[in-house]
Amino acid sequence: MKNIVFMGTPDFSVPILQQLHEAHYDIALVVTQPDRPKGRKKVMTAPPVKKEAERLGLPVFQPEQLKTDYQKIIDAKPDLIVTAAYGQILPLALLDFPSYGCINVHASLLPELRGGAPIHYAIIEGKKKTGVTIMYMAEKLDAGDILTQQEVEISLEADVESLHNSLSEVGSELLLETLPKLLNHELERIPQDEEKATFAPNITREVERIDWQKPQQTIYDLIRGLRPWPVSFTTYKNKIMKIWTSVLGETYYDAAPGEIVAVEDDYFVVACGDGLGIKITEIQPAGKKRMFVKDYLRGSKERIQLGVILDEKDKE
């Protein structure tokens, strides 16, 4: 049995670590990001992979700066390093060390959507499919040779959470299918086509802001492509309002983009740039918790007013 060092941090990585452990691979070390303060009270919180590694009784290493602090990984003498959403670039000394190399479980069909937010952008860009790629790691981000891939369909109702869960499960299964062939030298390395490379950088605040000038479908895809994290937002009467959930409408309106054109018991309708209305069903007003629009409106419909243009101040 070969010595494996596993490197991962968020929830996406946990099933992959679990599957490796259950398949009785010899995991010499689990490397993850340091504990970070979380929530309003800034409570120091361990990353999900650390919690799972400790539950499994596996040794954990949490370097702040991997590029200079990696000797403990070398000392574990890995024959293979497996990464999955680890969160730091591996230095060349690590990439070159294992006899079977370093491989990564990436949540896209490379060379599409290289970068830190491939699941978000697969939905934001309205793709009908994405997938998982098992690839050799290289110094350039997500640019290494491909070993195996598995497609996953994206439904119109999918959001980041549901697609994340599907890809994590597929990734763990694909890794277990790939490893025996890799260790037996049965896989061909497939170089990526650089001309087809696209990118999925980390989500910025500007990406989260809804541009009501865009078509209805684009806005709908942005809302679900940022749920449940970090969540899209707009402004209502100059106050931040997060938009959690929406429904595609079929009615065209002669209205300004961003204008509230209808207020019903369960939702309100906003005109999009192509004239179609989008139904907003779940929101988070400034300083409040996530809630259904029907609950927000229960007190008084005056709280969502017809004719108000969302983000109006920012468009002036």
Order of alpha helices (4+ residues) and beta strands (2+ residues): beta-alpha-beta-beta-beta-alpha-beta-alpha-beta-alpha-beta-alpha-beta-beta-alpha-alpha-alpha-beta-beta-beta-beta-beta-beta-alpha-alpha
